């Protein structure tokens, strides 16, 4: 199955419009299946540690802050952050996601691409992007936007797969050097974990699955702080 996905990824690499349409269909199919498995309501409690203790933070860190989750999905990734003054989930499929979750979430969903985030410079104190950077159309433009909307002294939390061959939904081969794109930021925490055979990213992180070594598929986890000048 992985070989088929990789072959399709190579075929679509030079057909961006077709790839984008297929990717959206695959993403929505995945979330519909997830919703069916969860009997009509998305489960999100398992995500809370990844915004907090996994990166050496607690929920109090988010009090009074503006938070943006890029590539948020439909599950209500920021529902727990009740003490934040603003919590926004951004995704090109956000309108479809709100239909899937029936508008039950209190966080705000914004339909927009990560390459063109519709908020002013420095709007958010915390910007997160989990398991999504390798899904975007343009990695460099996305990184530039993450940096732009993060406030001076603000935090970026990034979880991204590295060293995996491109597929339809994950069309980019990213490596450890992704951190070099975050100029103007200091690295507060950097860890790499392996990926389980079932390819469950959050399960792999919860298990702290060992990284097999340089050049092998893994998951890079970064906590970054935007320098004040």
C-alpha positions in Angstrom: 0.0 0.0 0.0 2.8 2.4 0.9 4.5 1.7 -2.5 1.2 2.5 -4.3 0.9 5.8 -2.4 4.5 6.7 -3.2 4.0 5.9 -6.9 0.9 8.0 -7.0 2.8 10.8 -5.3 5.5 10.8 -8.0 2.9 10.7 -10.7 1.1 13.8 -9.3 4.2 15.7 -8.4 4.1 17.6 -11.7 0.3 17.9 -11.7 -0.3 20.3 -8.8 -4.0 21.1 -9.5 -5.0 17.5 -9.8 -2.9 16.6 -6.8 -4.6 19.3 -4.7 -8.1 18.1 -5.7 -7.3 14.5 -4.9 -5.6 15.4 -1.7 -8.7 17.3 -0.5 -10.9 14.3 -1.3 -8.5 11.9 0.5 -8.4 14.2 3.6 -12.2 14.5 3.8 -12.6 10.7 3.4 -10.1 10.2 6.2 -12.0 12.5 8.6 -15.4 11.0 7.6 -14.1 7.6 8.4 -12.7 8.9 11.7 -16.1 10.4 12.6 -17.8 7.1 11.8 -15.4 5.2 14.0 -16.0 7.6 16.8 -19.8 7.2 16.5 -20.6 10.7 15.3 -18.5 12.9 17.6 -14.8 13.7 17.3 -12.5 12.9 20.2 -9.8 15.4 21.0 -8.7 14.9 24.6 -5.7 12.9 23.5 -4.3 16.1 21.8 -4.0 18.2 24.9 -0.6 16.8 26.1 0.9 17.6 22.7 0.2 21.3 23.2 1.4 21.3 26.8 3.5 18.7 28.7 5.0 17.2 25.6 6.8 20.6 25.0 7.4 21.4 28.6 4.4 23.7 28.9 1.1 23.7 30.9 -2.4 25.0 30.2 -1.7 28.1 32.2 0.9 29.1 29.5 -2.0 29.7 27.1 -4.0 32.0 29.5 -4.6 35.4 27.9 -2.9 34.4 24.7 -4.0 34.4 21.0 -3.5 30.9 19.6 -3.5 29.7 16.0 -3.5 26.1 15.0 -2.5 25.7 11.3 -3.8 22.6 9.5 -6.2 22.1 12.4 -8.5 19.4 11.1 -12.1 19.1 12.4 -11.7 17.6 15.8 -11.6 20.7 17.9 -7.8 20.8 18.5 -8.0 24.0 20.7 -11.3 23.3 22.6 -9.3 22.7 25.8 -7.7 26.2 25.7 -10.5 27.9 27.4 -8.3 30.6 29.1 -7.0 31.9 25.7 -8.4 35.2 24.5 -8.5 33.8 20.9 -8.2 30.3 19.5 -8.3 29.9 15.8 -8.0 26.8 13.6 -6.9 27.4 10.1 -7.3 24.9 7.2 -8.3 25.1 3.5 -11.1 22.6 4.3 -12.3 24.4 7.4 -15.8 25.0 6.0 -16.2 21.3 5.3 -14.8 20.5 8.7 -17.4 22.7 10.5 -20.1 20.7 8.7 -18.5 17.4 9.9 -18.3 18.6 13.5 -21.8 20.2 13.3 -20.5 23.6 14.5 -20.3 22.3 18.1 -16.9 23.7 18.9 -16.2 27.1 20.5 -12.9 27.7 18.8 -13.1 29.6 15.5 -12.5 27.9 12.2 -11.0 29.8 9.3 -10.9 28.5 5.7 -7.6 29.6 4.2 -4.4 28.1 2.9 -1.3 28.1 5.1 0.5 29.9 2.3 -1.7 32.9 2.8 -2.8 33.3 6.4 -5.5 36.1 6.6 -4.2 37.8 9.8 -1.8 40.7 10.4 1.8 40.5 11.3 2.4 39.3 14.9 -1.3 38.6 15.6 -0.7 35.3 17.6 1.2 34.6 20.7 1.3 30.9 20.0 1.3 29.3 16.5 1.0 25.5 16.2 1.3 23.1 13.3 1.0 19.4 14.0 1.4 16.7 11.4 0.6 19.1 8.6 3.7 20.9 7.2 4.4 18.0 4.8 0.8 18.2 3.6 0.9 21.8 2.3 1.3 23.0 -1.3 4.4 25.2 -0.6 6.6 24.6 2.4 8.7 27.8 2.2 5.6 30.1 1.9 3.9 28.3 4.7 7.0 28.7 7.0 7.2 32.3 6.1 3.6 32.8 7.1 4.0 31.0 10.4 6.9 33.3 11.2 5.0 36.4 10.1 1.9 35.9 12.2 3.8 34.9 15.3 4.3 37.8 17.7 7.8 38.9 18.9 8.6 36.7 21.9 5.9 34.3 20.8 6.0 30.5 20.4 5.8 28.2 17.5 5.2 24.5 18.1 5.9 22.2 15.2 5.4 18.4 14.8 6.4 17.1 11.3 7.3 13.9 9.7 10.8 13.8 8.1 12.6 11.6 5.7 9.5 9.9 4.3 9.0 9.6 0.5 6.3 11.9 -1.0 2.7 10.6 -1.2 -0.5 12.1 -2.5 -1.4 13.7 0.8 2.2 14.3 2.0 3.9 15.5 -1.2 7.1 16.9 0.4 10.3 15.1 1.5 11.4 17.1 4.5 14.5 16.7 6.7 16.1 17.8 9.9 17.2 21.0 8.1 13.7 22.3 8.2 14.7 24.1 11.5 17.1 26.3 9.4 14.1 27.9 7.7 13.0 29.4 11.1 15.6 32.2 11.1 14.8 34.8 13.7 13.7 32.1 16.2 15.6 30.4 19.0 15.2 26.6 19.5 13.9 25.9 23.0 13.3 22.2 22.4 14.1 19.8 19.6 13.4 16.1 19.7 13.2 13.4 17.0 11.2 10.1 17.4 10.6 7.1 15.2 7.4 6.3 13.4 5.5 3.1 14.3 4.7 0.5 11.7 1.0 1.5 11.8 2.1 5.1 10.9 0.2 6.6 13.8 2.0 9.8 14.5 0.5 10.7 17.9 0.8 7.1 19.0 4.4 7.1 18.1 5.0 10.2 20.1 3.1 8.9 23.1 5.2 5.8 23.0 8.3 7.9 22.5 9.2 5.5 19.7 12.9 5.5 19.2 14.3 7.2 16.1 16.3 4.6 14.1 18.9 7.1 12.9 20.0 9.7 10.4 18.1 9.6 7.1 15.4 7.2 8.4 11.7 8.2 8.7 10.9 10.0 11.9 9.0 12.8 13.6 10.7 16.1 14.3 9.2 18.1 17.3 10.3 21.7 17.7 9.4 24.4 20.2 10.6 27.8 18.9 10.6 31.3 20.3 10.6 34.4 18.1 13.4 36.7 18.9 12.5 40.2 20.0 14.9 41.8 17.5 
